[in-house]
Amino acid sequence: MGWTLHSAWRAGAPYRVRIGLKLKGCEYDYHPIDLVAGEQREPGYRAVNPQGLTPALGLGDGTVLAQSLAILEWLEETRPHPPILPRAALDRAVVRRMAGIIACDIHPLNNTRVGRKLSQMGVEQAAITQWIHGWIRDGFDALEPLIEQHGGQYAFGDSPTIADCCLVPQVYSARRFELDVSPWPKLAAAADRAAEHPAFIAAHPNQQPDAKPL
């Protein structure tokens, strides 16, 4: 049996994994999870991923992988060509640092379940948007000098890495929430160049079966 990616079309974490899968040339079936409707909390999906988060990657033999960075690292370890981590240990640490700023410090504070909790607490949408902008700004402020120092055609060097798998979805999210990314020119340029790569185009939210582009 083949692989199945449990994904939500514009959620950042599944978007990262789709990019990685496309970069590695991996085939997979797409199983949509409607996060707005709460399908991630239903028993059927909890049986796949008890944490109730996307993505989850089923390998067809009963094995299910979860957590986007863990999946991307597994892809690199099991399918090393083309590489999405640089060869040198220090360079790999820089790429992981970039990815961690996004996946650990920005995204968890801005995802659907956090927005839902804030709304349940009576926070109005305008204030939620300010919350989202604040955490993205903090993360982008940290990323900009790293990309200026280490970037080439991509966030790190001249080939796509896990940093780009994380950066492009986060810039997409920033723009979706109408945050001007011009204060971070190196970051924005790297994300825009990466977005032109065929793998990134194929992974774009609007290209997914469950897409509901506005």
mmCIF file of the C-alpha atoms, coordinates in Angstrom:
data_MODEL
# 
_entry.id   MODEL 
# 
loop_
_atom_site.group_PDB 
_atom_site.id 
_atom_site.type_symbol 
_atom_site.label_atom_id 
_atom_site.label_alt_id 
_atom_site.label_comp_id 
_atom_site.label_asym_id 
_atom_site.label_entity_id 
_atom_site.label_seq_id 
_atom_site.pdbx_PDB_ins_code 
_atom_site.Cartn_x 
_atom_site.Cartn_y 
_atom_site.Cartn_z 
_atom_site.occupancy 
_atom_site.B_iso_or_equiv 
_atom_site.pdbx_formal_charge 
_atom_site.auth_seq_id 
_atom_site.auth_comp_id 
_atom_site.auth_asym_id 
_atom_site.auth_atom_id 
_atom_site.pdbx_PDB_model_num 
ATOM 1   C CA . MET A 1 1   ? 0.000   0.000  0.000  1.00 0.00 ? 1   MET A CA 1 
ATOM 2   C CA . GLY A 1 2   ? 1.049   3.576  -0.631 1.00 0.00 ? 2   GLY A CA 1 
ATOM 3   C CA . TRP A 1 3   ? 1.439   6.546  1.645  1.00 0.00 ? 3   TRP A CA 1 
ATOM 4   C CA . THR A 1 4   ? -1.445  8.709  2.827  1.00 0.00 ? 4   THR A CA 1 
ATOM 5   C CA . LEU A 1 5   ? -0.990  12.296 3.904  1.00 0.00 ? 5   LEU A CA 1 
ATOM 6   C CA . HIS A 1 6   ? -3.667  13.577 6.252  1.00 0.00 ? 6   HIS A CA 1 
ATOM 7   C CA . SER A 1 7   ? -3.591  17.267 5.487  1.00 0.00 ? 7   SER A CA 1 
ATOM 8   C CA . ALA A 1 8   ? -5.494  20.532 5.684  1.00 0.00 ? 8   ALA A CA 1 
ATOM 9   C CA . TRP A 1 9   ? -5.133  22.705 2.626  1.00 0.00 ? 9   TRP A CA 1 
ATOM 10  C CA . ARG A 1 10  ? -3.905  25.989 4.110  1.00 0.00 ? 10  ARG A CA 1 
ATOM 11  C CA . ALA A 1 11  ? -2.590  24.857 7.497  1.00 0.00 ? 11  ALA A CA 1 
ATOM 12  C CA . GLY A 1 12  ? 1.113   25.607 7.852  1.00 0.00 ? 12  GLY A CA 1 
ATOM 13  C CA . ALA A 1 13  ? 2.393   22.287 9.210  1.00 0.00 ? 13  ALA A CA 1 
ATOM 14  C CA . PRO A 1 14  ? 0.910   20.064 6.472  1.00 0.00 ? 14  PRO A CA 1 
ATOM 15  C CA . TYR A 1 15  ? 2.049   22.613 3.892  1.00 0.00 ? 15  TYR A CA 1 
ATOM 16  C CA . ARG A 1 16  ? 5.645   22.117 5.090  1.00 0.00 ? 16  ARG A CA 1 
ATOM 17  C CA . VAL A 1 17  ? 5.380   18.361 4.706  1.00 0.00 ? 17  VAL A CA 1 
ATOM 18  C CA . ARG A 1 18  ? 3.813   18.612 1.251  1.00 0.00 ? 18  ARG A CA 1 
ATOM 19  C CA . ILE A 1 19  ? 6.798   20.692 0.148  1.00 0.00 ? 19  ILE A CA 1 
ATOM 20  C CA . GLY A 1 20  ? 9.211   18.117 1.544  1.00 0.00 ? 20  GLY A CA 1 
ATOM 21  C CA . LEU A 1 21  ? 7.384   15.239 -0.134 1.00 0.00 ? 21  LEU A CA 1 
ATOM 22  C CA . LYS A 1 22  ? 7.354   17.064 -3.452 1.00 0.00 ? 22  LYS A CA 1 
ATOM 23  C CA . LEU A 1 23  ? 11.046  17.961 -3.190 1.00 0.00 ? 23  LEU A CA 1 
ATOM 24  C CA . LYS A 1 24  ? 11.854  14.299 -2.562 1.00 0.00 ? 24  LYS A CA 1 
ATOM 25  C CA . GLY A 1 25  ? 9.599   13.137 -5.414 1.00 0.00 ? 25  GLY A CA 1 
ATOM 26  C CA . CYS A 1 26  ? 7.426   11.009 -3.121 1.00 0.00 ? 26  CYS A CA 1 
ATOM 27  C CA . GLU A 1 27  ? 3.984   9.867  -4.230 1.00 0.00 ? 27  GLU A CA 1 
ATOM 28  C CA . TYR A 1 28  ? 1.128   9.889  -1.741 1.00 0.00 ? 28  TYR A CA 1 
ATOM 29  C CA . ASP A 1 29  ? -2.653  9.868  -1.462 1.00 0.00 ? 29  ASP A CA 1 
ATOM 30  C CA . TYR A 1 30  ? -4.220  12.978 0.004  1.00 0.00 ? 30  TYR A CA 1 
ATOM 31  C CA . HIS A 1 31  ? -6.768  12.711 2.798  1.00 0.00 ? 31  HIS A CA 1 
ATOM 32  C CA . PRO A 1 32  ? -8.288  16.092 3.696  1.00 0.00 ? 32  PRO A CA 1 
ATOM 33  C CA . ILE A 1 33  ? -9.021  17.074 7.285  1.00 0.00 ? 33  ILE A CA 1 
ATOM 34  C CA . ASP A 1 34  ? -11.365 20.034 7.770  1.00 0.00 ? 34  ASP A CA 1 
ATOM 35  C CA . LEU A 1 35  ? -9.898  21.863 10.747 1.00 0.00 ? 35  LEU A CA 1 
ATOM 36  C CA . VAL A 1 36  ? -12.643 24.487 10.814 1.00 0.00 ? 36  VAL A CA 1 
ATOM 37  C CA . ALA A 1 37  ? -15.318 21.792 11.039 1.00 0.00 ? 37  ALA A CA 1 
ATOM 38  C CA . GLY A 1 38  ? -13.331 20.021 13.759 1.00 0.00 ? 38  GLY A CA 1 
ATOM 39  C CA . GLU A 1 39  ? -12.680 16.763 11.898 1.00 0.00 ? 39  GLU A CA 1 
ATOM 40  C CA . GLN A 1 40  ? -9.279  16.554 13.613 1.00 0.00 ? 40  GLN A CA 1 
ATOM 41  C CA . ARG A 1 41  ? -11.072 15.954 16.919 1.00 0.00 ? 41  ARG A CA 1 
ATOM 42  C CA . GLU A 1 42  ? -13.351 13.171 15.656 1.00 0.00 ? 42  GLU A CA 1 
ATOM 43  C CA . PRO A 1 43  ? -12.703 9.535  16.636 1.00 0.00 ? 43  PRO A CA 1 
ATOM 44  C CA . GLY A 1 44  ? -11.828 8.495  13.095 1.00 0.00 ? 44  GLY A CA 1 
ATOM 45  C CA . TYR A 1 45  ? -8.889  10.852 12.890 1.00 0.00 ? 45  TYR A CA 1 
ATOM 46  C CA . ARG A 1 46  ? -7.928  10.422 16.546 1.00 0.00 ? 46  ARG A CA 1 
ATOM 47  C CA . ALA A 1 47  ? -7.371  6.773  15.682 1.00 0.00 ? 47  ALA A CA 1 
ATOM 48  C CA . VAL A 1 48  ? -4.795  7.924  13.142 1.00 0.00 ? 48  VAL A CA 1 
ATOM 49  C CA . ASN A 1 49  ? -3.193  10.650 15.248 1.00 0.00 ? 49  ASN A CA 1 
ATOM 50  C CA . PRO A 1 50  ? -4.296  10.665 18.900 1.00 0.00 ? 50  PRO A CA 1 
ATOM 51  C CA . GLN A 1 51  ? -3.019  14.218 19.288 1.00 0.00 ? 51  GLN A CA 1 
ATOM 52  C CA . GLY A 1 52  ? -5.646  15.379 16.818 1.00 0.00 ? 52  GLY A CA 1 
ATOM 53  C CA . LEU A 1 53  ? -3.290  17.562 14.802 1.00 0.00 ? 53  LEU A CA 1 
ATOM 54  C CA . THR A 1 54  ? -2.251  17.666 11.164 1.00 0.00 ? 54  THR A CA 1 
ATOM 55  C CA . PRO A 1 55  ? -0.261  16.442 9.384  1.00 0.00 ? 55  PRO A CA 1 
ATOM 56  C CA . ALA A 1 56  ? -0.072  12.704 9.788  1.00 0.00 ? 56  ALA A CA 1 
ATOM 57  C CA . LEU A 1 57  ? 1.672   10.534 7.240  1.00 0.00 ? 57  LEU A CA 1 
ATOM 58  C CA . GLY A 1 58  ? 0.491   6.944  7.000  1.00 0.00 ? 58  GLY A CA 1 
ATOM 59  C CA . LEU A 1 59  ? 3.075   4.631  5.436  1.00 0.00 ? 59  LEU A CA 1 
ATOM 60  C CA . GLY A 1 60  ? 0.621   1.922  4.414  1.00 0.00 ? 60  GLY A CA 1 
ATOM 61  C CA . ASP A 1 61  ? 1.920   -0.709 6.834  1.00 0.00 ? 61  ASP A CA 1 
ATOM 62  C CA . GLY A 1 62  ? 0.164   0.596  9.922  1.00 0.00 ? 62  GLY A CA 1 
ATOM 63  C CA . THR A 1 63  ? 2.963   3.065  10.716 1.00 0.00 ? 63  THR A CA 1 
ATOM 64  C CA . VAL A 1 64  ? 1.885   6.686  11.119 1.00 0.00 ? 64  VAL A CA 1 
ATOM 65  C CA . LEU A 1 65  ? 4.301   9.584  11.405 1.00 0.00 ? 65  LEU A CA 1 
ATOM 66  C CA . ALA A 1 66  ? 3.285   12.931 12.906 1.00 0.00 ? 66  ALA A CA 1 
ATOM 67  C CA . GLN A 1 67  ? 4.822   16.317 13.701 1.00 0.00 ? 67  GLN A CA 1 
ATOM 68  C CA . SER A 1 68  ? 5.986   18.128 10.585 1.00 0.00 ? 68  SER A CA 1 
ATOM 69  C CA . LEU A 1 69  ? 9.653   18.538 11.493 1.00 0.00 ? 69  LEU A CA 1 
ATOM 70  C CA . ALA A 1 70  ? 9.925   14.881 12.503 1.00 0.00 ? 70  ALA A CA 1 
ATOM 71  C CA . ILE A 1 71  ? 8.441   13.862 9.152  1.00 0.00 ? 71  ILE A CA 1 
ATOM 72  C CA . LEU A 1 72  ? 10.820  16.136 7.223  1.00 0.00 ? 72  LEU A CA 1 
ATOM 73  C CA . GLU A 1 73  ? 13.826  14.765 9.141  1.00 0.00 ? 73  GLU A CA 1 
ATOM 74  C CA . TRP A 1 74  ? 12.654  11.198 8.484  1.00 0.00 ? 74  TRP A CA 1 
ATOM 75  C CA . LEU A 1 75  ? 12.342  11.970 4.783  1.00 0.00 ? 75  LEU A CA 1 
ATOM 76  C CA . GLU A 1 76  ? 15.898  13.284 4.759  1.00 0.00 ? 76  GLU A CA 1 
ATOM 77  C CA . GLU A 1 77  ? 17.223  10.237 6.585  1.00 0.00 ? 77  GLU A CA 1 
ATOM 78  C CA . THR A 1 78  ? 15.419  7.678  4.441  1.00 0.00 ? 78  THR A CA 1 
ATOM 79  C CA . ARG A 1 79  ? 15.558  9.485  1.081  1.00 0.00 ? 79  ARG A CA 1 
ATOM 80  C CA . PRO A 1 80  ? 18.725  11.593 1.168  1.00 0.00 ? 80  PRO A CA 1 
ATOM 81  C CA . HIS A 1 81  ? 18.563  12.744 -2.464 1.00 0.00 ? 81  HIS A CA 1 
ATOM 82  C CA . PRO A 1 82  ? 17.976  15.506 -3.195 1.00 0.00 ? 82  PRO A CA 1 
ATOM 83  C CA . PRO A 1 83  ? 19.122  16.712 0.234  1.00 0.00 ? 83  PRO A CA 1 
ATOM 84  C CA . ILE A 1 84  ? 17.051  19.171 2.253  1.00 0.00 ? 84  ILE A CA 1 
ATOM 85  C CA . LEU A 1 85  ? 19.741  19.592 4.914  1.00 0.00 ? 85  LEU A CA 1 
ATOM 86  C CA . PRO A 1 86  ? 23.285  20.795 4.185  1.00 0.00 ? 86  PRO A CA 1 
ATOM 87  C CA . ARG A 1 87  ? 26.246  18.473 4.591  1.00 0.00 ? 87  ARG A CA 1 
ATOM 88  C CA . ALA A 1 88  ? 28.213  20.268 7.331  1.00 0.00 ? 88  ALA A CA 1 
ATOM 89  C CA . ALA A 1 89  ? 27.021  19.838 10.923 1.00 0.00 ? 89  ALA A CA 1 
ATOM 90  C CA . LEU A 1 90  ? 27.180  23.562 11.715 1.00 0.00 ? 90  LEU A CA 1 
ATOM 91  C CA . ASP A 1 91  ? 25.226  24.392 8.572  1.00 0.00 ? 91  ASP A CA 1 
ATOM 92  C CA . ARG A 1 92  ? 22.602  21.811 9.482  1.00 0.00 ? 92  ARG A CA 1 
ATOM 93  C CA . ALA A 1 93  ? 22.315  23.454 12.898 1.00 0.00 ? 93  ALA A CA 1 
ATOM 94  C CA . VAL A 1 94  ? 21.669  26.833 11.263 1.00 0.00 ? 94  VAL A CA 1 
ATOM 95  C CA . VAL A 1 95  ? 18.941  25.377 9.050  1.00 0.00 ? 95  VAL A CA 1 
ATOM 96  C CA . ARG A 1 96  ? 17.337  23.657 12.031 1.00 0.00 ? 96  ARG A CA 1 
ATOM 97  C CA . ARG A 1 97  ? 17.522  26.941 13.943 1.00 0.00 ? 97  ARG A CA 1 
ATOM 98  C CA . MET A 1 98  ? 15.659  28.724 11.133 1.00 0.00 ? 98  MET A CA 1 
ATOM 99  C CA . ALA A 1 99  ? 13.053  25.980 10.986 1.00 0.00 ? 99  ALA A CA 1 
ATOM 100 C CA . GLY A 1 100 ? 12.670  25.988 14.765 1.00 0.00 ? 100 GLY A CA 1 
ATOM 101 C CA . ILE A 1 101 ? 12.015  29.717 14.913 1.00 0.00 ? 101 ILE A CA 1 
ATOM 102 C CA . ILE A 1 102 ? 9.038   29.145 12.656 1.00 0.00 ? 102 ILE A CA 1 
ATOM 103 C CA . ALA A 1 103 ? 7.802   25.739 13.753 1.00 0.00 ? 103 ALA A CA 1 
ATOM 104 C CA . CYS A 1 104 ? 8.391   26.204 17.483 1.00 0.00 ? 104 CYS A CA 1 
ATOM 105 C CA . ASP A 1 105 ? 8.229   29.950 18.162 1.00 0.00 ? 105 ASP A CA 1 
ATOM 106 C CA . ILE A 1 106 ? 5.794   31.427 15.600 1.00 0.00 ? 106 ILE A CA 1 
ATOM 107 C CA . HIS A 1 107 ? 3.363   28.826 14.358 1.00 0.00 ? 107 HIS A CA 1 
ATOM 108 C CA . PRO A 1 108 ? 2.224   27.170 17.627 1.00 0.00 ? 108 PRO A CA 1 
ATOM 109 C CA . LEU A 1 109 ? 0.966   30.534 18.904 1.00 0.00 ? 109 LEU A CA 1 
ATOM 110 C CA . ASN A 1 110 ? -0.994  31.263 15.735 1.00 0.00 ? 110 ASN A CA 1 
ATOM 111 C CA . ASN A 1 111 ? -2.645  28.016 14.720 1.00 0.00 ? 111 ASN A CA 1 
ATOM 112 C CA . THR A 1 112 ? -6.358  27.235 14.534 1.00 0.00 ? 112 THR A CA 1 
ATOM 113 C CA . ARG A 1 113 ? -6.744  25.843 18.025 1.00 0.00 ? 113 ARG A CA 1 
ATOM 114 C CA . VAL A 1 114 ? -5.086  28.892 19.606 1.00 0.00 ? 114 VAL A CA 1 
ATOM 115 C CA . GLY A 1 115 ? -7.313  31.234 17.637 1.00 0.00 ? 115 GLY A CA 1 
ATOM 116 C CA . ARG A 1 116 ? -10.342 29.214 18.691 1.00 0.00 ? 116 ARG A CA 1 
ATOM 117 C CA . LYS A 1 117 ? -9.316  29.352 22.349 1.00 0.00 ? 117 LYS A CA 1 
ATOM 118 C CA . LEU A 1 118 ? -8.771  33.111 22.212 1.00 0.00 ? 118 LEU A CA 1 
ATOM 119 C CA . SER A 1 119 ? -12.195 33.541 20.642 1.00 0.00 ? 119 SER A CA 1 
ATOM 120 C CA . GLN A 1 120 ? -13.782 31.379 23.340 1.00 0.00 ? 120 GLN A CA 1 
ATOM 121 C CA . MET A 1 121 ? -12.144 33.631 25.914 1.00 0.00 ? 121 MET A CA 1 
ATOM 122 C CA . GLY A 1 122 ? -13.938 36.606 24.413 1.00 0.00 ? 122 GLY A CA 1 
ATOM 123 C CA . VAL A 1 123 ? -11.049 38.075 22.448 1.00 0.00 ? 123 VAL A CA 1 
ATOM 124 C CA . GLU A 1 124 ? -12.326 39.895 19.368 1.00 0.00 ? 124 GLU A CA 1 
ATOM 125 C CA . GLN A 1 125 ? -10.957 39.111 15.915 1.00 0.00 ? 125 GLN A CA 1 
ATOM 126 C CA . ALA A 1 126 ? -9.096  42.415 15.589 1.00 0.00 ? 126 ALA A CA 1 
ATOM 127 C CA . ALA A 1 127 ? -7.163  41.645 18.767 1.00 0.00 ? 127 ALA A CA 1 
ATOM 128 C CA . ILE A 1 128 ? -6.515  38.073 17.619 1.00 0.00 ? 128 ILE A CA 1 
ATOM 129 C CA . THR A 1 129 ? -5.051  39.449 14.393 1.00 0.00 ? 129 THR A CA 1 
ATOM 130 C CA . GLN A 1 130 ? -2.799  41.761 16.413 1.00 0.00 ? 130 GLN A CA 1 
ATOM 131 C CA . TRP A 1 131 ? -1.712  38.728 18.448 1.00 0.00 ? 131 TRP A CA 1 
ATOM 132 C CA . ILE A 1 132 ? -0.863  36.839 15.255 1.00 0.00 ? 132 ILE A CA 1 
ATOM 133 C CA . HIS A 1 133 ? 1.043   39.779 13.791 1.00 0.00 ? 133 HIS A CA 1 
ATOM 134 C CA . GLY A 1 134 ? 3.069   40.237 16.969 1.00 0.00 ? 134 GLY A CA 1 
ATOM 135 C CA . TRP A 1 135 ? 4.408   36.684 17.079 1.00 0.00 ? 135 TRP A CA 1 
ATOM 136 C CA . ILE A 1 136 ? 5.164   36.657 13.362 1.00 0.00 ? 136 ILE A CA 1 
ATOM 137 C CA . ARG A 1 137 ? 7.042   39.952 13.661 1.00 0.00 ? 137 ARG A CA 1 
ATOM 138 C CA . ASP A 1 138 ? 9.146   38.606 16.526 1.00 0.00 ? 138 ASP A CA 1 
ATOM 139 C CA . GLY A 1 139 ? 10.052  35.492 14.548 1.00 0.00 ? 139 GLY A CA 1 
ATOM 140 C CA . PHE A 1 140 ? 10.739  37.325 11.318 1.00 0.00 ? 140 PHE A CA 1 
ATOM 141 C CA . ASP A 1 141 ? 12.967  39.789 13.193 1.00 0.00 ? 141 ASP A CA 1 
ATOM 142 C CA . ALA A 1 142 ? 15.049  36.788 14.298 1.00 0.00 ? 142 ALA A CA 1 
ATOM 143 C CA . LEU A 1 143 ? 15.084  35.184 10.864 1.00 0.00 ? 143 LEU A CA 1 
ATOM 144 C CA . GLU A 1 144 ? 16.013  38.213 8.752  1.00 0.00 ? 144 GLU A CA 1 
ATOM 145 C CA . PRO A 1 145 ? 19.660  38.489 9.909  1.00 0.00 ? 145 PRO A CA 1 
ATOM 146 C CA . LEU A 1 146 ? 20.129  34.725 9.627  1.00 0.00 ? 146 LEU A CA 1 
ATOM 147 C CA . ILE A 1 147 ? 18.909  34.731 6.035  1.00 0.00 ? 147 ILE A CA 1 
ATOM 148 C CA . GLU A 1 148 ? 21.006  37.804 5.261  1.00 0.00 ? 148 GLU A CA 1 
ATOM 149 C CA . GLN A 1 149 ? 24.086  35.980 6.577  1.00 0.00 ? 149 GLN A CA 1 
ATOM 150 C CA . HIS A 1 150 ? 23.456  32.493 5.230  1.00 0.00 ? 150 HIS A CA 1 
ATOM 151 C CA . GLY A 1 151 ? 21.003  32.895 2.365  1.00 0.00 ? 151 GLY A CA 1 
ATOM 152 C CA . GLY A 1 152 ? 21.618  32.546 -1.341 1.00 0.00 ? 152 GLY A CA 1 
ATOM 153 C CA . GLN A 1 153 ? 18.871  31.696 -3.760 1.00 0.00 ? 153 GLN A CA 1 
ATOM 154 C CA . TYR A 1 154 ? 17.069  30.192 -0.776 1.00 0.00 ? 154 TYR A CA 1 
ATOM 155 C CA . ALA A 1 155 ? 16.922  30.854 2.944  1.00 0.00 ? 155 ALA A CA 1 
ATOM 156 C CA . PHE A 1 156 ? 20.168  28.915 3.375  1.00 0.00 ? 156 PHE A CA 1 
ATOM 157 C CA . GLY A 1 157 ? 22.440  28.671 0.378  1.00 0.00 ? 157 GLY A CA 1 
ATOM 158 C CA . ASP A 1 158 ? 21.394  27.936 -3.167 1.00 0.00 ? 158 ASP A CA 1 
ATOM 159 C CA . SER A 1 159 ? 19.196  24.863 -2.808 1.00 0.00 ? 159 SER A CA 1 
ATOM 160 C CA . PRO A 1 160 ? 15.955  24.253 -0.888 1.00 0.00 ? 160 PRO A CA 1 
ATOM 161 C CA . THR A 1 161 ? 16.221  23.077 2.698  1.00 0.00 ? 161 THR A CA 1 
ATOM 162 C CA . ILE A 1 162 ? 13.901  22.355 5.597  1.00 0.00 ? 162 ILE A CA 1 
ATOM 163 C CA . ALA A 1 163 ? 14.176  26.067 6.395  1.00 0.00 ? 163 ALA A CA 1 
ATOM 164 C CA . ASP A 1 164 ? 12.366  26.871 3.133  1.00 0.00 ? 164 ASP A CA 1 
ATOM 165 C CA . CYS A 1 165 ? 9.794   24.146 3.806  1.00 0.00 ? 165 CYS A CA 1 
ATOM 166 C CA . CYS A 1 166 ? 8.893   26.129 6.922  1.00 0.00 ? 166 CYS A CA 1 
ATOM 167 C CA . LEU A 1 167 ? 9.459   29.663 5.638  1.00 0.00 ? 167 LEU A CA 1 
ATOM 168 C CA . VAL A 1 168 ? 7.211   29.620 2.581  1.00 0.00 ? 168 VAL A CA 1 
ATOM 169 C CA . PRO A 1 169 ? 4.096   28.486 4.498  1.00 0.00 ? 169 PRO A CA 1 
ATOM 170 C CA . GLN A 1 170 ? 4.775   31.059 7.219  1.00 0.00 ? 170 GLN A CA 1 
ATOM 171 C CA . VAL A 1 171 ? 5.065   33.900 4.707  1.00 0.00 ? 171 VAL A CA 1 
ATOM 172 C CA . TYR A 1 172 ? 1.876   32.640 3.059  1.00 0.00 ? 172 TYR A CA 1 
ATOM 173 C CA . SER A 1 173 ? 0.183   32.794 6.468  1.00 0.00 ? 173 SER A CA 1 
ATOM 174 C CA . ALA A 1 174 ? 1.558   36.267 7.200  1.00 0.00 ? 174 ALA A CA 1 
ATOM 175 C CA . ARG A 1 175 ? 0.151   37.579 3.957  1.00 0.00 ? 175 ARG A CA 1 
ATOM 176 C CA . ARG A 1 176 ? -3.151  35.820 4.538  1.00 0.00 ? 176 ARG A CA 1 
ATOM 177 C CA . PHE A 1 177 ? -3.445  37.782 7.770  1.00 0.00 ? 177 PHE A CA 1 
ATOM 178 C CA . GLU A 1 178 ? -2.502  40.958 5.876  1.00 0.00 ? 178 GLU A CA 1 
ATOM 179 C CA . LEU A 1 179 ? 0.877   41.473 7.516  1.00 0.00 ? 179 LEU A CA 1 
ATOM 180 C CA . ASP A 1 180 ? 3.218   43.538 5.347  1.00 0.00 ? 180 ASP A CA 1 
ATOM 181 C CA . VAL A 1 181 ? 6.440   41.543 4.954  1.00 0.00 ? 181 VAL A CA 1 
ATOM 182 C CA . SER A 1 182 ? 8.450   44.384 3.386  1.00 0.00 ? 182 SER A CA 1 
ATOM 183 C CA . PRO A 1 183 ? 10.306  45.095 6.680  1.00 0.00 ? 183 PRO A CA 1 
ATOM 184 C CA . TRP A 1 184 ? 12.095  41.755 6.108  1.00 0.00 ? 184 TRP A CA 1 
ATOM 185 C CA . PRO A 1 185 ? 13.387  42.049 2.521  1.00 0.00 ? 185 PRO A CA 1 
ATOM 186 C CA . LYS A 1 186 ? 15.860  39.146 2.601  1.00 0.00 ? 186 LYS A CA 1 
ATOM 187 C CA . LEU A 1 187 ? 13.258  36.843 4.114  1.00 0.00 ? 187 LEU A CA 1 
ATOM 188 C CA . ALA A 1 188 ? 10.543  37.873 1.664  1.00 0.00 ? 188 ALA A CA 1 
ATOM 189 C CA . ALA A 1 189 ? 12.856  37.535 -1.326 1.00 0.00 ? 189 ALA A CA 1 
ATOM 190 C CA . ALA A 1 190 ? 13.978  34.056 -0.278 1.00 0.00 ? 190 ALA A CA 1 
ATOM 191 C CA . ALA A 1 191 ? 10.385  32.924 0.242  1.00 0.00 ? 191 ALA A CA 1 
ATOM 192 C CA . ASP A 1 192 ? 9.245   34.354 -3.080 1.00 0.00 ? 192 ASP A CA 1 
ATOM 193 C CA . ARG A 1 193 ? 12.091  32.675 -4.986 1.00 0.00 ? 193 ARG A CA 1 
ATOM 194 C CA . ALA A 1 194 ? 11.411  29.350 -3.293 1.00 0.00 ? 194 ALA A CA 1 
ATOM 195 C CA . ALA A 1 195 ? 7.716   29.653 -4.118 1.00 0.00 ? 195 ALA A CA 1 
ATOM 196 C CA . GLU A 1 196 ? 8.620   29.563 -7.820 1.00 0.00 ? 196 GLU A CA 1 
ATOM 197 C CA . HIS A 1 197 ? 10.176  26.081 -7.500 1.00 0.00 ? 197 HIS A CA 1 
ATOM 198 C CA . PRO A 1 198 ? 7.910   23.359 -9.016 1.00 0.00 ? 198 PRO A CA 1 
ATOM 199 C CA . ALA A 1 199 ? 7.747   21.424 -5.726 1.00 0.00 ? 199 ALA A CA 1 
ATOM 200 C CA . PHE A 1 200 ? 6.591   24.512 -3.849 1.00 0.00 ? 200 PHE A CA 1 
ATOM 201 C CA . ILE A 1 201 ? 4.044   25.319 -6.556 1.00 0.00 ? 201 ILE A CA 1 
ATOM 202 C CA . ALA A 1 202 ? 2.594   21.794 -6.353 1.00 0.00 ? 202 ALA A CA 1 
ATOM 203 C CA . ALA A 1 203 ? 2.407   22.011 -2.553 1.00 0.00 ? 203 ALA A CA 1 
ATOM 204 C CA . HIS A 1 204 ? 0.652   25.398 -2.510 1.00 0.00 ? 204 HIS A CA 1 
ATOM 205 C CA . PRO A 1 205 ? -2.674  25.430 -0.644 1.00 0.00 ? 205 PRO A CA 1 
ATOM 206 C CA . ASN A 1 206 ? -4.649  26.411 -3.733 1.00 0.00 ? 206 ASN A CA 1 
ATOM 207 C CA . GLN A 1 207 ? -3.419  23.268 -5.524 1.00 0.00 ? 207 GLN A CA 1 
ATOM 208 C CA . GLN A 1 208 ? -4.847  20.871 -2.926 1.00 0.00 ? 208 GLN A CA 1 
ATOM 209 C CA . PRO A 1 209 ? -8.040  18.829 -3.404 1.00 0.00 ? 209 PRO A CA 1 
ATOM 210 C CA . ASP A 1 210 ? -9.729  20.451 -0.416 1.00 0.00 ? 210 ASP A CA 1 
ATOM 211 C CA . ALA A 1 211 ? -8.748  24.007 -1.374 1.00 0.00 ? 211 ALA A CA 1 
ATOM 212 C CA . LYS A 1 212 ? -11.298 26.767 -0.879 1.00 0.00 ? 212 LYS A CA 1 
ATOM 213 C CA . PRO A 1 213 ? -9.414  29.758 -2.303 1.00 0.00 ? 213 PRO A CA 1 
ATOM 214 C CA . LEU A 1 214 ? -11.016 33.125 -1.704 1.00 0.00 ? 214 LEU A CA 1 
# 
